[in-house]
Amino acid sequence: VKLKELSKFSVVTGATDGIGKAYAFALAKKGLNILLISRSREKLIAVATEIQNIHRVSTEFVQVDFTIYDNTTYSPIAEKLSSLDIGVLVNNVGMSYSYPEYLHDVPNKEKLFLNIINCNIGSVTQMTQLVIPSMLSKGRGVIINVSSTAALIPSPLLTVYAASKAYTEKFSRDLADEYRHKGLVIQCVSPGYVATKMSKIRRPSLMAPDAKKYVDSALKKVGVTESTTGYFPHSILVGPYSKKPLTF
């Protein structure tokens, strides 16, 4: 898929750190203007400025907290989207536990579990339904939903996080079937460990690449496969548990 030919703008949620930030830079490198959506205004300004300086594209941003699932979150996003020609959406924003733990022993679990559900499940659902109408009107568009290998392999002690990512995987597969004949590309990307702030892995390795290396690999699979780990070593991790042929 030639992403730049889809539209003038791409949207990335959770765009100020890790995989989301890497997607924003990679899309900007391809010549797409970027709408960044995240929680920290300071980080949004810093990332938007850095992208503009390096890649000479237009950047805009919306500051929201995706753990809040109501109009205070999605009305400002909808308003901003209505004025832009959006061709690519990367649903990346997500959150997990601070550390693996038994379900009943997770600290502040009532609030944390609701935040995970709102952020990981609510955001991918709401953002997708916001952009699809305009994509359908043009007969083209790409939606990349970032899941996790935790959704595909046994993930005890991260149960709620893994289950929320399983929603993303199932949501993406069925959505791809719904809209394939209407010109939309819906892809689910399920990374394993990536050296990011969220994973708390400081040094990249073969099995845990840095975010840029991971995203550069994953973007090559847009339009090639609808469900992918995005990175071959992660397909090896998933392989023993997969009922389908490996894709990466």
VENVENQUI-V279095 format. One record per run of one state. SS is the DSSP state (H for helix, E for strand, C for the rest). FROM is the first residue (numbers start at 0). TO is the last residue. Records with the same first field share a line. If there is no record, write none. Layout:
BEGIN
SS = FROM-TO ; FROM-TO
END
This chain:
BEGIN
C = 0-1 ; 5-7 ; 13-16 ; 29-31 ; 38-39 ; 55-57 ; 63-69 ; 81-84 ; 91-101 ; 105-107 ; 138-139 ; 146-147 ; 151-157 ; 182-182 ; 189-193 ; 195-208 ; 219-225 ; 228-230 ; 239-247
H = 2-4 ; 17-28 ; 40-54 ; 70-80 ; 102-104 ; 108-137 ; 148-150 ; 158-181 ; 210-218 ; 231-238
E = 8-12 ; 32-37 ; 58-62 ; 85-90 ; 140-145 ; 183-188 ; 194-194 ; 209-209 ; 226-227
END
